[in-house]
Each structure stands twice: as structure tokens, then as C-alpha cells.
Amino acid sequence: MDTPDTPDTPDPREPLSAELHRLRSLTSIKWTMHGHEVLPAWVADMDLPPAPVIVDAVQRLAARGDFGYNFDAARQLPGAFAAWQERRHGWRPDTGRLRLFCDVMQAVQTALWLATEPGDGVVIFTPVYPPFLSSVSSTGRRIVDCPLDPDAGWRLDPDRLASAIDERTRVVLLCSPHNPTGRIFTPDELAAVAELAERHDLVVISDEIWGDLAHPGASFRPFASLGPVAAARTFTVGAASKAFNVAGLRCAVAHVGDERIEAGLAALPDHLLGAVGSPGAEATLAAWTQGEAWLEATREHLAAQRNHLASRLSDELPEVGFALPEATYLAWLDPRPYGLGDDPARWLLEHARVALSSGPDFGLHGAGYARLNFATSREILDEILDRVVAAIASR
Ligand SMILES: Cc1ncc(COP(=O)(O)O)c(C=O)c1O
């Protein structure tokens, strides 16, 4: 009988580091989608173990067998979110306008659904997180594509935005900081969006899930903090899931600045959106009340990983286009000079045994690109890069 190649019985053909061994024991999609011969750097989960304060919070629930109806942590989340936003980003949201959701995309899609009618236009800044595209099309709304400018470091071009908006455009769907480019939009870029939103009476849905992962030297500004006028037409969504690596626990908080969405939410059937589970609420509460030191150490590690990636690319694959991300642990790579085709991630999976995210999934302007997740150990990032460099050299 074949011995299964499980993490508990390491494959003797390959010396596994303890870290790789641990990661291969995870049941998350990042580590189970492909075989053990592939190193995953695709979906936006980190390989770092979560903060001990979060593990403790969830373990305490489990140790007590405390799985009954439990809204205790959820009740504390609006206050914790407001205090966290104020301390980290200088924005004090009104707790009376905060609402919990089971995840960020549920909140985004709900706001989109309530703010628009079928056929209405929704501005997105491409390339962009693929569920933004599917959220607009699956709700029967219309994508108003406003590409970011690759030749200006992925800047948001206000003139391009002004000419993209038509008379049936109702929403600007902002990903801020931006996935996949890692851009933090400047106050000027955000102000231009706010000014156009005001002029055309648009709702701004601002997905700020990456807001806590700005790199040193960059500072993130919530859209609603531009001022009361902008806040009054904005629906902001935040979560601990990216910065604290707890995406599987499903919990998000939204600030409902826009009255139309507030009224739409109030009119929904009362149980339609469900409620956050207690592990997700406990984890998020622990993150925002006790997680700051862990987050600081994690941001340092991510910045070092980003800089290491940039230096290896410039030494070993100098033709790869890459603008240093100001936030996130994502690198949006343009390897077109190496001729890897429209979907370099597919080529790299086959030839380098590394799994990146496919550029074409990020919209029309994603062809030729791939997204690499560098939130892992230095050892694994180096192994990923060794494989990519070797595959490209021998193509
Ligand atoms: C911009 C953005 N929004 C939303 C999500 C997903 O959040 P959730 O799983 O809470 O829906 C991600 C995940 O990577 C993301 O990058």
C-alpha cells in the first residue's frame, strides 16, 4: 500500500523545513488547491501564524464548549472598530452608523444592490480584485471601467474618471488601498473622486480591507475621513481579515454614511443577511483591542519581504515590470518582456511549479500580468523566486 504523502509523514525525497511542513498541514485553499510539488503564492492569505491573542480568544471559546448563541463579542465590535480607526487612521466613525456583516464582499454586494438598479453603471478601477468585476455583472449592473495608469505608477486619473462617468453611473466602487497594485491613493486622488461623486450624485463604496497594511513611509486615509460631505455618500467596509490573517473566520464591519443605503438596509427582511459567528467576532475583537504589537511586527516583516522581492527582481529578472506596493502583501508583476503569454501564472504553474494569481482575472487590462503574494517566510519566498528565475532562464 502506498504511504500517503501527508504532512505527518514528510516525503523523504524532499527535505522539508519545519515551516513548510506546518503549512502543508493546513486545510486552507491556498495550501490544498495544488499538489505538494507546487508552492502557492496566489490567494490573499498569509503564511504567518495568526496573532497569539487571536488564537487564545478562539481557543477559550472552544475550551469552554461555548458554541451557543453568543452575541457578546459582536456587540463590542462597533466600539472596537471606531477606536481602532481613530488610533490607526485618525478617523472616528459614528458607532451608531456601524453595522456588522459576515464578510467584506457580502457588505460590498449588499451596498451595490441597494444603491443601484439593473443596468446602472458602477465605476471600477482596473486591474482590480476579481470579485469586484463579478459583483457588478452578477447583480445585473454595468461595469464602467476606469483603468489605472501603469505608466504613472498606477495613478488614478481624474480626467479619465470624469469622462468615464455617464448619466446612468450611480456608484464608484473603490478598493483602497488597491488590490492588486498595492497603491495607496493620495489625498488628491481621493479628493478628485469625492468631487466627482458630489457633482454626479454618486455613492462611493470604499473597500478598505487592506487599510491596516500600509508599508513604512506610506499612510492610509479612509475615504470617509475626507470630511462630512464625502462621508455622507460613502459606504466603508473594514475587517481584520487581511491584516490579521483570519479570513476564514468571516467577519466585517461597515460604516453606512449614505442615507439611501441606510434606508435600504432598514427595509430588508430582518434575517436576510445572517449574523456574524462568535469565533469571527472574538477574533476580530482581539485583533482590534490587543493585536497592535503583532501587527507592527508583521508590517515590518512584510516590508522586508517586499524589499527583498524588489531587489531580487531587479538583479535577476530586470525586465519584469513592478511598481513597489505602498500597502498589501501583493506584487502585481508584468513579465511580458519574457514572453510568458497572456496568462503568466498559468505558464509559471506548469514550468516553475509556483501558483500565482492570473492577471486576466483582474479585468481587461490584466492580460500579461500575474499577482504574487509575498506574505510568507523568507525561505519560501526565495524558493518561489528561485523556481521562477530558473524556469524563465530555461524557457
Ligand atoms: C479588496 C478585497 N476585498 C474583499 C476581499 C475578501 O474579503 P471577504 O473574504 O471578507 O469577503 C479581499 C480578499 O482578498 C480583497 O482583497
The ligand as an ORCA input file, in Angstrom:
! r2SCAN-3c Opt
* xyz 0 1
  C     -10.126     44.107     -1.838
  C     -10.700     42.895     -1.205
  N     -11.970     42.906     -0.787
  C     -12.527     41.819     -0.221
  C     -11.805     40.660     -0.049
  C     -12.475     39.471      0.519
  O     -12.979     39.704      1.775
  P     -14.062     38.724      2.397
  O     -13.466     37.348      2.334
  O     -14.251     39.240      3.774
  O     -15.283     38.839      1.543
  C     -10.469     40.618     -0.455
  C      -9.683     39.384     -0.300
  O      -8.551     39.289     -0.673
  C      -9.909     41.756     -1.051
  O      -8.641     41.782     -1.475
*
